[in-house]
Amino acid sequence: MQERPYIRSVKLKSPESLDWASYPYVIPAVSDLENIEFHPDVTFFVGENGSGKSTILEALALALGFSEEGGTRNVQLNTATTSSVLYQSLRTIKSYKKPQDYYFLRAESFYNVATYMKELDYLTGYGGDIHARSHGEGFLKLLTMKLKGQGLYLLDEPEAALSPTMLMTTLSVLDRLCQAQSQFIIATHSPILLAFPNAKIYQFSESGIKQVSYEETEHFRVTKDFLNNYQKRITQILGQ
């Protein structure tokens, strides 16, 4: 048996008993959830806002024992409970080997986690006081210092605080950690991150979930078109 991926796939426990007309089951991607098989290294979720990628990543995190706001599994921080009940319906199909490290990075609540860790005076793994740095520097310190390898890491829109240069640095960090027997599941809008070689990319849409190539993603096509034709596109967008 292979050691990775630590999580091979995810299933719905009893799909026949679910209310498919209610949230979050009404989201097309949720009804198509069982089409996801995870890559041993990196799996990306991409799609428009509201397509369900963060909803499913959050549910997966909760099913794995993380708190709603992220951190390690020892951090049980829920200052504003907004999660759906989807995690209660998930069954994760795992490898025989367990990861030695876990982390759930949720961009929108990372500030809360950083504050919590400061209150506990437990900042060594973060390279010191996270609030003493910019948001992006805090993210990068987390990726380079807190994540140790042989880990299962869930990242929800990590690009939110990272510059293009930092995103390219993040690619090298992902590669180093994958070589150290880590698995990543990442929800992102970043065409830079999506370029990570050999990753699985799942496109979330109103049609459900479909595995696509990097060049097939809307993120790649729209960004490439805009950069190649930015003057024309600005004129069209602004009506000038």
C-alpha positions as CSV (number, residue, x, y, z in Angstrom):
1,M,0.0,0.0,0.0
2,Q,1.2,3.5,-0.7
3,E,1.8,5.9,2.2
4,R,0.4,9.0,0.4
5,P,-1.9,10.6,-0.2
6,Y,-2.8,10.7,3.5
7,I,-6.3,11.5,2.3
8,R,-7.2,9.6,-0.8
9,S,-10.7,10.8,-1.4
10,V,-13.9,12.1,0.4
11,K,-17.4,10.6,0.3
12,L,-20.8,11.5,1.6
13,K,-21.9,9.2,4.4
14,S,-25.6,8.7,3.6
15,P,-26.4,10.8,0.4
16,E,-29.9,9.3,0.3
17,S,-30.8,10.9,3.6
18,L,-29.6,14.4,2.8
19,D,-31.9,17.3,2.1
20,W,-30.6,18.2,-1.4
21,A,-32.8,21.3,-1.6
22,S,-31.2,23.0,1.4
23,Y,-27.8,24.7,1.9
24,P,-25.1,23.6,1.5
25,Y,-26.3,20.5,-0.4
26,V,-27.9,22.7,-3.0
27,I,-24.5,23.8,-4.2
28,P,-23.7,21.9,-7.4
29,A,-20.1,21.1,-6.3
30,V,-21.4,19.5,-3.1
31,S,-23.7,17.2,-5.0
32,D,-20.7,16.3,-7.2
33,L,-18.3,15.8,-4.2
34,E,-17.5,12.2,-4.7
35,N,-15.7,12.9,-7.9
36,I,-12.7,14.2,-5.9
37,E,-9.6,12.0,-5.6
38,F,-6.7,13.8,-4.0
39,H,-3.2,14.0,-5.4
40,P,-0.3,12.8,-3.1
41,D,1.3,16.2,-3.3
42,V,-1.0,19.1,-4.2
43,T,-4.7,19.3,-5.0
44,F,-6.2,22.7,-6.0
45,F,-9.8,23.8,-5.8
46,V,-10.6,26.7,-8.1
47,G,-13.8,28.4,-9.2
48,E,-15.8,31.6,-8.9
49,N,-16.8,33.1,-5.6
50,G,-19.7,31.1,-4.3
51,S,-18.9,28.0,-6.2
52,G,-18.4,25.9,-3.0
53,K,-14.6,25.4,-3.0
54,S,-14.1,27.1,0.5
55,T,-17.3,25.5,1.8
56,I,-16.0,22.0,0.9
57,L,-12.4,22.8,2.2
58,E,-13.8,24.1,5.5
59,A,-16.0,21.0,5.9
60,L,-13.1,18.7,5.2
61,A,-11.0,20.6,7.8
62,L,-13.8,20.3,10.4
63,A,-14.2,16.6,9.6
64,L,-10.4,16.2,10.3
65,G,-10.6,17.8,13.7
66,F,-9.6,21.4,12.9
67,S,-11.4,24.4,14.3
68,E,-13.4,26.6,12.1
69,E,-10.8,29.4,12.1
70,G,-7.8,27.2,11.5
71,G,-4.5,26.6,13.1
72,T,-3.2,23.2,14.3
73,R,-5.7,20.6,15.5
74,N,-4.8,21.7,19.1
75,V,-6.2,25.2,18.4
76,Q,-10.0,25.1,18.9
77,L,-10.9,28.7,18.2
78,N,-14.4,29.5,17.1
79,T,-15.1,33.2,17.7
80,A,-17.8,33.4,15.1
81,T,-19.5,30.1,14.1
82,T,-20.5,30.3,10.5
83,S,-19.7,26.9,9.2
84,S,-22.2,24.7,7.4
85,V,-23.2,21.2,8.6
86,L,-21.6,19.6,5.6
87,Y,-18.7,18.2,7.7
88,Q,-21.1,16.0,9.6
89,S,-21.9,14.2,6.3
90,L,-18.3,13.6,5.2
91,R,-16.3,10.4,5.3
92,T,-12.6,10.7,4.5
93,I,-10.9,7.8,2.8
94,K,-7.3,7.7,4.2
95,S,-4.0,6.0,3.7
96,Y,-2.7,3.5,6.3
97,K,-0.1,6.1,7.3
98,K,-1.0,9.1,9.3
99,P,0.7,12.5,8.8
100,Q,3.0,13.7,11.6
101,D,2.0,17.4,11.2
102,Y,-1.3,19.2,10.5
103,Y,-2.3,22.7,9.7
104,F,-5.4,24.5,8.4
105,L,-4.6,28.0,7.1
106,R,-7.7,30.1,6.6
107,A,-6.7,33.6,5.2
108,E,-9.8,35.4,6.6
109,S,-9.3,34.3,10.2
110,F,-5.5,34.1,10.4
111,Y,-5.4,37.3,12.4
112,N,-7.6,35.7,15.1
113,V,-5.3,32.6,15.2
114,A,-2.3,34.9,15.5
115,T,-3.9,36.8,18.4
116,Y,-4.8,33.6,20.1
117,M,-1.2,32.2,19.8
118,K,0.2,35.5,21.1
119,E,-2.1,35.3,24.2
120,L,-0.8,31.8,24.8
121,D,2.8,33.0,24.3
122,Y,3.3,30.2,21.9
123,L,5.0,31.9,18.9
124,T,8.3,30.0,18.5
125,G,6.9,28.0,15.5
126,Y,5.7,31.3,13.9
127,G,9.1,33.0,14.1
128,G,7.9,35.4,16.8
129,D,5.0,37.9,17.1
130,I,3.0,37.5,13.9
131,H,1.4,40.9,14.5
132,A,4.8,42.6,14.4
133,R,5.0,41.7,10.7
134,S,2.9,42.5,7.6
135,H,0.1,40.1,6.8
136,G,2.1,38.6,4.0
137,E,5.2,38.2,6.0
138,G,3.2,36.4,8.7
139,F,1.8,34.0,6.1
140,L,5.3,33.3,4.7
141,K,6.8,32.7,8.1
142,L,4.0,30.3,8.8
143,L,4.7,28.4,5.6
144,T,8.5,28.3,6.1
145,M,8.7,27.8,9.9
146,K,5.5,26.3,11.2
147,L,5.0,23.6,8.6
148,K,7.6,20.9,9.3
149,G,7.0,18.3,6.7
150,Q,5.3,14.8,6.7
151,G,2.2,16.9,7.1
152,L,-1.4,17.3,5.9
153,Y,-2.0,21.0,5.1
154,L,-5.2,22.7,4.1
155,L,-4.9,26.2,2.8
156,D,-7.8,28.4,2.0
157,E,-6.9,31.3,-0.3
158,P,-3.3,31.7,1.0
159,E,-2.6,34.3,-1.8
160,A,-4.8,36.8,0.0
161,A,-1.8,38.4,1.7
162,L,1.0,37.5,-0.7
163,S,2.6,39.6,-3.4
164,P,3.4,38.0,-6.7
165,T,7.1,37.6,-5.6
166,M,6.0,35.9,-2.4
167,L,3.7,33.7,-4.3
168,M,6.6,32.5,-6.4
169,T,8.5,31.9,-3.2
170,T,5.5,29.9,-1.9
171,L,5.9,27.6,-4.9
172,S,9.4,26.6,-3.8
173,V,8.1,26.1,-0.2
174,L,5.3,23.8,-1.5
175,D,7.9,21.8,-3.5
176,R,10.2,21.5,-0.5
177,L,7.4,20.3,1.8
178,C,6.1,17.8,-0.8
179,Q,9.5,16.4,-1.1
180,A,9.4,16.0,2.7
181,Q,6.3,13.8,2.3
182,S,3.6,16.4,2.8
183,Q,0.2,16.7,1.1
184,F,-1.6,20.0,0.4
185,I,-5.2,20.7,-0.4
186,I,-5.5,24.3,-1.5
187,A,-8.5,26.6,-2.4
188,T,-7.1,29.4,-4.5
189,H,-7.7,32.1,-7.1
190,S,-4.0,32.5,-7.9
191,P,-2.7,31.6,-11.4
192,I,0.8,31.6,-10.0
193,L,0.1,28.9,-7.4
194,L,-2.0,26.9,-9.9
195,A,1.2,26.5,-12.0
196,F,2.7,24.1,-9.4
197,P,3.7,21.1,-11.6
198,N,1.8,17.9,-11.7
199,A,-0.9,19.1,-9.3
200,K,-4.5,18.0,-9.6
201,I,-6.8,21.0,-10.3
202,Y,-10.6,20.7,-9.7
203,Q,-12.7,23.4,-11.3
204,F,-15.9,24.2,-9.3
205,S,-18.8,25.5,-11.3
206,E,-22.6,25.4,-11.7
207,S,-22.1,22.1,-13.5
208,G,-20.3,20.5,-10.5
209,I,-16.7,19.5,-10.2
210,K,-14.4,18.8,-13.1
211,Q,-10.7,18.0,-13.2
212,V,-8.9,20.4,-15.6
213,S,-5.4,21.3,-16.8
214,Y,-3.7,24.5,-15.7
215,E,-4.3,26.1,-19.1
216,E,-8.0,25.2,-19.0
217,T,-8.6,27.2,-15.8
218,E,-10.5,30.5,-16.1
219,H,-7.8,32.0,-13.8
220,F,-5.1,31.3,-16.4
221,R,-7.1,32.3,-19.4
222,V,-8.5,35.5,-18.0
223,T,-5.1,36.6,-16.5
224,K,-3.2,35.8,-19.6
225,D,-5.7,37.6,-21.8
226,F,-5.7,40.7,-19.6
227,L,-1.9,41.0,-19.4
228,N,-1.5,40.5,-23.1
229,N,-4.3,43.0,-23.9
230,Y,-4.5,45.2,-20.8
231,Q,-5.0,48.5,-22.6
232,K,-7.9,47.2,-24.7
233,R,-9.5,45.4,-21.7
234,I,-9.3,48.5,-19.5
235,T,-11.0,50.5,-22.3
236,Q,-13.7,47.9,-22.5
237,I,-14.2,47.6,-18.8
238,L,-14.3,51.3,-18.1
239,G,-16.3,52.2,-21.2
240,Q,-13.7,54.7,-22.4
